[in-house]
Amino acid sequence: MRHRNALIGATALAVLAMSPSGARPQAAPPAPVVAESPFSYEEVMVPMRDGARMQTVILRPLGAKGPLPILLQRTPYGVPGSAPPAVPRSWKMLAEDGYIFVFQSMRGRFKSDGVFTLSTAVHPKDPKAVDEATDAYDAIDWLVKNVPGNSGKVGMWGVSYPGFAAAVALAHPHPALKAVSPQAAWIDYWQSDDLHRNGALRLSYATDWVSSLQLDKTQNKDFIYPVPDTYDFFLEKGNAAAIDRDYFKGAVPMFTALLDHPDHDSFYTAQRWTDTLGKTTVPTLNVTGFWDQEDPWGSWQIYFRQAKNDPNHLAQIVSGPWNHGGWQGKGDMLGGIPIGTESGTEFQNEIQAPFFRYWLHDTGKRPDFAAKMFESGSWRWKTYTAWPPKGAVASDLYLHADGSLSFTAPAATEGCRDYVSDPANPVPFRRRPMTGTYISPDWRSWESDDQRFVDHRPDVLSYVTAPLDHDLTVTGTLAATLMASTSGTDSDFVVKLIDVLPYDSDKTDPALGKLGDYAKTLNGYQLPVAMDVRRGRFLASDTAPQPLVPGKVTQWDVPLRDHDHVFKAGHRIMVQVQSSWFPMIDRNPQSFVPNIARAPASAYVKATQKVCAGSKIVLPVMR
C-alpha cells in the first residue's frame, strides 16, 4: 500500500520514475537539463460517470509512427508538471517498444475532483456507485475514444498505491484493458500490508503515510516530529489516540477510522475488493519483494485469488530480494549486501517489458511461467510452473530450551525459556535514533538490517543452529508455531527467521581502514529472511478478541509469508523471539483492554513471557 529518481518535481518523482524508496515520492536531485524532451506533453481533465473530472497527463513519444498502445498509471502522489527531459531509467525498455504514457491523479488528489478517502471498496451491484474500479474503467473508456493515435489497447501498471489502482481495475475490467501489472498492491488494510500486521497496528507508518495523503489535497505533506527520535515521540504519546487528539484533531479521517475499528470488522472486509474477482480474463503480472517493508503480502493474495479460476493461465507472480519497489531500480543490493547482478534491471528488461510487449503489441513470445523468483542466497533467477512449487517438503526446525535450533524434536521433558517484556522499554524495530518514515533512507532497508542491534537484549530470545554442512533451500510458504505463555492477559509475539553469515563473509582486515570500518563489513551479519508479529487477543478470533489466560501455554501460529532463499553451507540459521517491535507496531499493553489504540497508561504492565517445547519454524525445504 505504499511506497517511493529524479525528474520534474516532487509530485512527479514516484509517478514517472516509479521510485523504489517508499510509499510516497521523495525529494531527489534535479534531472539534467536537455535540449528537448522525447515526449510531448498534454494535461486534460477526464470526466467520470458522476461528472467528476480527473487531472490527467498524456506523454506521447515524439516521432512515433502508427497507433500505439496506452500505458496508464493512476496515482495519489501527483502527475508530472511537464514532459521529462529524458526517458526515466526504469521504463527505458518500455519506451523503446513505444507507448503513450498516461498518468492520472486519483479522485480527490491534486487537481482531481472529489474527496480522497483511501477506500479500496468496489460496488459491483450498485450501478450509481463510483469507486477506484469505476474510475479506472471510465478513464480507459475516455482515453481510447479521445487520444489520437492509440491502438485501442490499454495496459495499467504501478508500484504501491499506483499498484493497487492498477489491480482494482480487474474488479470490473474495461474491454480495452489487455494487460495489468499490479506491483506491491494490497487487498485488506487489517491484514499484513501498510496499516496492520495480522491486526497489530503499524503505528509509525499509519501516522506518516495516512496523514501525508489526507492533511493536504495538493501535496504529499510530511508529518513533522517535534523530537529527532520517533521512538521517543511515540513512547511519550502513549497510544495512537493521543496522536489523533494532539496533532491530527480529526483532520485525517482514515487514521481516526483505524482507531475506531481495532478488529477485523466489516469496515475492512467491505473494502476487500478481491472478493469480486471471478474468472481471470486479463493477463496479470503481479510483482512483490521478499523484503518489501510496506506491502509484502497483498500481491501474493491477488495472485492466489486469480489462480483459483485461471483456465487460460493469465496470472503470474514475480518476486525477488527487493525492498518496496526495489525492482524498479538497479536491484543490485539487498540493503548493504551486494547480490552480484542488477536484478531490478533484469526484471524491467526481461520480464516487465516482454509482458507488455506481447499483450499490447502482439510481438515476442508469450510469457509462460507461473512464478519467477530471484532466489536470495544463491542470487539467481528461478522459474516455476506453479507456486508454491512441487518438491518442497515441510520440515520442522525446533526451538530448544538451551537456545539451540535443530531439526530434532525436543524431548518430552524439555522446558521453557522466559524473558520479561516491559512496555516502557519496547524492542526497537530498527536502529535508533529513528527518523520519520520519509526523512532518510533508513526506512527503505530496515527489513534487511543486521539484527545484532537487538540480539542479546534481555527481552529477546535467540536460538541458533550449528553451521550448516550443506546448502539448505527453502521455497514456498514459511510459518512459525510457538508454544508460549504470558503472565498477562494480552501479548504480542514477534518471530524472526535469520540467516547468520559466517565471519569470513568479508575478508576486510580489521587492522586496516578507518575506525569503525570492520563493523560495517558482512562478517557475522544477521540477515532477517522472514519476520512477523501475532497479537494474542486475536488468536481465537479476529472479529471478537478474547483475553489470554495468564500462564497458560497456548499455540501461536505466526505466518511468515512466501520466500525463496538458500541458507548457504557454513551459515547458521537463527530465530529471534520478542514481544514488541516499536514503533513500527504499536505497544501491546499486556493487559486486555477493549481497544489498544485507546489504552490508558495504567493498562501497560510488565509480563513474563515463556517460549516452550514444541515451538518451531516450518520450512518448505527443497530436496
Salt bridges, closest charged atoms under 4 A:
GLU43 OE2 - LYS111 NZ 3.06
ASP50 OD2 - ARG107 NH1 2.88
GLU96 OE2 - LYS92 NZ 2.77
ASP97 OD2 - ARG357 NE 2.95
ASP131 OD2 - HIS123 ND1 3.17
GLU132 OE1 - ARG74 NH1 3.00
ASP135 OD2 - ARG74 NH2 3.90
ASP135 OD1 - ARG107 NH2 2.85
ASP138 OD1 - ARG49 NH2 2.77
ASP141 OD2 - LYS145 NZ 2.95
ASP141 OD1 - HIS174 NE2 2.84
ASP188 OD2 - HIS264 NE2 2.82
ASP188 OD2 - ARG272 NH1 3.58
ASP194 OD1 - ARG2 NE 3.19
ASP194 OD1 - HIS3 NE2 3.21
ASP222 OD1 - ARG24 NH2 2.52
ASP229 OD2 - ARG432 NE 2.88
ASP232 OD1 - ARG432 NH2 2.78
ASP246 OD2 - LYS237 NZ 2.61
ASP246 OD1 - ARG245 NE 2.72
ASP260 OD1 - ARG598 NH2 2.88
ASP265 OD2 - HIS261 ND1 2.81
ASP275 OD2 - ARG272 NE 3.23
ASP275 OD1 - ARG305 NH1 3.76
ASP292 OD1 - HIS324 ND1 2.87
GLU294 OE1 - ARG2 NH1 3.02
GLU294 OE1 - HIS3 NE2 3.17
GLU294 OE1 - ARG4 NH2 2.23
GLU294 OE1 - HIS324 NE2 3.54
ASP295 OD2 - HIS3 NE2 2.23
ASP295 OD2 - HIS324 ND1 3.97
GLU342 OE1 - ARG89 NH2 3.12
ASP362 OD2 - LYS153 NZ 2.56
GLU375 OE1 - ARG380 NE 3.97
GLU375 OE2 - LYS382 NZ 3.46
ASP396 OD2 - LYS616 NZ 3.29
GLU414 OE2 - HIS400 ND1 3.07
ASP442 OD2 - ARG430 NH1 3.91
GLU447 OE2 - ARG197 NH2 2.87
ASP449 OD2 - ARG431 NH1 3.97
ASP450 OD2 - ARG452 NH2 2.60
ASP455 OD2 - HIS456 NE2 3.75
ASP459 OD2 - ARG457 NH2 2.75
ASP469 OD1 - HIS470 ND1 2.53
ASP471 OD2 - LYS568 NZ 3.00
ASP490 OD2 - ARG537 NH1 2.83
ASP492 OD2 - ARG535 NH2 2.81
ASP499 OD2 - HIS565 NE2 2.82
ASP499 OD1 - HIS571 ND1 2.82
ASP532 OD1 - ARG197 NH1 3.57
ASP532 OD2 - ARG561 NH1 2.90
ASP542 OD2 - HIS264 ND1 3.05
ASP586 OD1 - ARG535 NH2 2.99
